[in-house]
Amino acid sequence: MKTGRDVVIAALLGAEEYGFATAPLVVSGCVMMRVCHLDTCPVGVATQNPVLRERFSGKPEFVVNFFEFIAEEVREYLAELGFRSLDEAIGHVDMLDTRDAVDHWKASGLDLAPILHAPETPYGDALHCVGEQDHGLEKALDNTLIQLAEGALAYGDKVTLDLPIRNVNRTVGTMLGHELTRRWGGDGLPDDTVDVTFTGSAGNSFGAFVPRGVTLRLVGDANDYVGKGLSGGRLTLRAPDDAAFASAEQIIGGNVILYGATSGELFAAGVVGERFCVRNSGATAVVEGVGDHACEYMTGGRAVILGRTGRNLAAGMSGGVAYVLDLVPERVNGEMVDLEPLDGDDVAFVRGLVERHRAETGSVLARRLLDDWDATAARFTKIMPRDYRRVLTAMAEAEAQGRDVDEAVMAAARV
């Protein structure tokens, strides 16, 4: 959308929200060079280059003025159509002159009737939203968590809880995390300030967006999106102590775990689904097996996989590091990554994480691997993105030579 006319047409077709993208960007200074991915934006909009960024001349007032003109144009069209507000115009497709669109040669073979049809509504005269949607938040398990954790939220006191959970309980921990961040800021609280152990099966997005200071321990299993957007919190998944199966061979978490996580930790004593750590930018995770497309588009963080992987591992992975036990090279997407043996620092780091994994989850597999660590370490393969390696090398050389690290990173990124 670029004009007030666009907004009014969208409203007449039934839209209640309107999104602008290109026009405000141009108002801010973009000249549409279409080189955003090359880090050479001449006006400093889409670049990390400090020299180019200094050229950016945009101001918030430019965008404010633009939308004031849009609003004024919308008012003029509404007055012309006889509407007193935008809400009144929503859904009145009968006010559109559609002949040019229907008769246009580009529309040949298209049936626009479903888009231009004015449906009868069982809700009276209202063609737009007139009632609030009930999301059922008053039934969320987090309300109980917030109440029980008031000591931590108000005073920073340590709180330990033990509660049951069912798969109808979704995004458990998210509202609690919101309250903690609202009161204590982005830095959160010390690790494990709020320590909750759940028993049962968790619904989607268990631990989503949980900040530092919150630890959620699940004895059972979880659905998709565990730790989505994890922001400093700690999550652990393990089977019950009396489980009659080997947890390292069974699924304990669903798909797309740690999607878009920025920081925090996850320890899962079992196998997880597809797209593990997709778009992870800073979280650390240990799991005992993954499905297809693990570490997809990963840009940061560390992942230790103590079991089999699916195909297309590390597709689009531009940052972070993955350590995989008994890796099958044919399952790796090698377009952006290299496979390397572990060096001394890697061995120490991975061992520390595996020890943490055993302590947090009681993993039998972790204990077995640690019992013969020298042999275990030789079975690991390091997955390292080439660009990430180049930047790390440039940073290390710049620090050793006393040069500007930022300049070195920018130079390495342009290679």
PyMOL commands that set and color helices and strands:
alter all, ss='L'
color gray80, all
select helices_A, chain A and resi 4-12+22-27+36-38+50-53+60-81+86-89+93-95+99-103+105-107+113-116+137-139+141-148+150-155+174-184+247-249+329-331+344-361+364-371+373-377+386-401+405-413
alter helices_A, ss='H'
color red, helices_A
select strands_A, chain A and resi 159-165+194-202+214-222+231-238+263-268+281-287+299-305+319-325+337-340+380-385
alter strands_A, ss='S'
color yellow, strands_A
deselect
rebuild
show_as cartoon
